[in-house]
């Protein structure tokens, strides 16, 4: 009898030792994702979904729930409530306008963690995630500034929110660094996706003499294909579109949400998550310069790559003073670097940008 007990204790000790040596580092959780449009849009929502799929791939035990085409209104709160009820412990709100709904759900769902894109929040169980999406656009602007013949560049964007103003300003600063005569003409569609308005806006800019055109919209294809039909060069944001527009593609920026989603999810799983803002950039691999089109000359490509490498290494900071806005107001004094707070509140254009800037 004593032998049996001793043998059993030996087995139990071995099992406990094995478990201690091989702990479950990342117990699986359920993660929800809300997108404002379809993930087949070739742009904004598409890139977020690639990050979601990468999360499932890198953390096989993690299960994700995707809700597409969720408007930025009370419907978003209802979808989040349903996700929490289904056991999702972490929810990524990928659209700018989900903040109010996210805060409403977070206020009475302390067991869930909600991450809001772009916009800061002070909830204890809510955080912000964002990328410095403007970083590659400085080099994109350099390419456009070198290649334009009319000195008129076009930029079509959805809403005048800070992250899009960062994009436009960085693009303009890059373009004017190589061509001080350039003007960047901006048109707002007041929608993340409205193909009819996007096509009309593109036609209007082309008629105005734009010879390089791009956008910051959920789906870039309407603008890019409209430009293609008029033999106008294009640049992109969010995703690499060279295969779609091979004849007129210059370059662009593209996203990679793998690292942000993986890092945040792991922190929730292992209990190290804390509220606050998490920013990712070129150095993290979260955003990058897209491929170059065959129409881009070698020297233009090399110049853009060299400047982009400086941004990646930290030798160049795009929003570092002195920078005045187009009204002549000094926004960043000599040597001053824009803080995350000032970037998240940006409501001004740099010199060289033409077009209305609606107030919120």
Secondary structure, 3 states (H helix, E strand, C coil): CHHHHHHHHHHHHHHHHHHHHCCCCCCCCEEEEECCCCCCCCCHHHHHHHHHHHHHHHCCCCEEEEECCCCCCHHHHHHHHHHHHCCEEEEEECCHHHHHHHHHHHHHCCCCEEEEECCCCCCCCEEEEEECCCHHHHHHHHHHHHHCCCCEEEEEECCCCHHHHHHHHHHHHHHHHHCCCCEEEEEECCCCCCHHHHHHHHHHHHHCCCCEEEEECCCCHHHHHHHHHCCCEEEECCCCCCCCCCCCEEEEEEECCHHHHHHHHHHHHCCCCCCEEEEECHHHCCEEECCCCCCCCHHHHHHHHHHHHHHHHCCCCCCECCEEECCCCEEECCCCECCHHHHHCCCCCECCEECCCCCC
